[in-house]
């Protein structure tokens, strides 16, 4: 006779029951008090940066509704912004080779007292590399400077310059899609300052004209402008041909550099 195989004794699992309100928190529960920093971080962690900014802005605005003085949240946000160098430090580019720190300070000190001012120079020759940094003592002064730069009203050592918050870095460049205008057929003797003023008439500029020779300041036949808003760039492109000082310029939306476009294509695949 065949022996029957012994079946292993399997214990039946009892159906899982939800803990009663009096049974205390489970192992996965957040034991932190509802208003503790740890609990709030866990709530906010899944949100994207734009969503967090929206939540914080709404909370600060709602807290301030109908209040005579600054509410606590809004006051803390303003105090943090005032203390942070990221709201006061600007990256200035488009400087000519002969620019130095005194010239940079002279151009920007009219917007408010400066805390620091530096021009980045080449070690071998001492000539400016084309950019520098300005730190104001107040964020209000930094905002005034950026507005005037956007209108093309700031020149250092005789050349119109561009500026942005120093912390923007590559993120600002990556977000410039739809805001960059590429201009060709620029005259060799064209003035960068007058060309900038011409294109600033279509909207506020974030930077440009890029493409001029860094040593001589002369045109290479083309220029690149970056507007603060895509609407302004579209306004500049309403007519693809613009006449500037008797010369017809061809304007078009600038494409992403090949390297960036290839990287984006790889990410999609």
Secondary structure as UniProt FT lines:
FT   HELIX           21..23
FT   TURN            27..28
FT   TURN            34..35
FT   HELIX           37..44
FT   TURN            45..46
FT   HELIX           49..63
FT   TURN            64..66
FT   HELIX           72..83
FT   HELIX           85..87
FT   STRAND          89..93
FT   TURN            97..98
FT   HELIX           101..108
FT   HELIX           109..111
FT   STRAND          114..121
FT   TURN            123..125
FT   STRAND          128..136
FT   HELIX           139..150
FT   TURN            151..152
FT   STRAND          155..156
FT   TURN            157..158
FT   STRAND          159..160
FT   STRAND          162..165
FT   TURN            166..168
FT   HELIX           169..174
FT   TURN            175..179
FT   STRAND          180..184
FT   TURN            188..189
FT   HELIX           192..200
FT   TURN            201..202
FT   STRAND          205..210
FT   TURN            214..216
FT   STRAND          222..227
FT   HELIX           230..236
FT   STRAND          241..244
FT   TURN            245..246
FT   STRAND          247..253
FT   HELIX           258..268
//
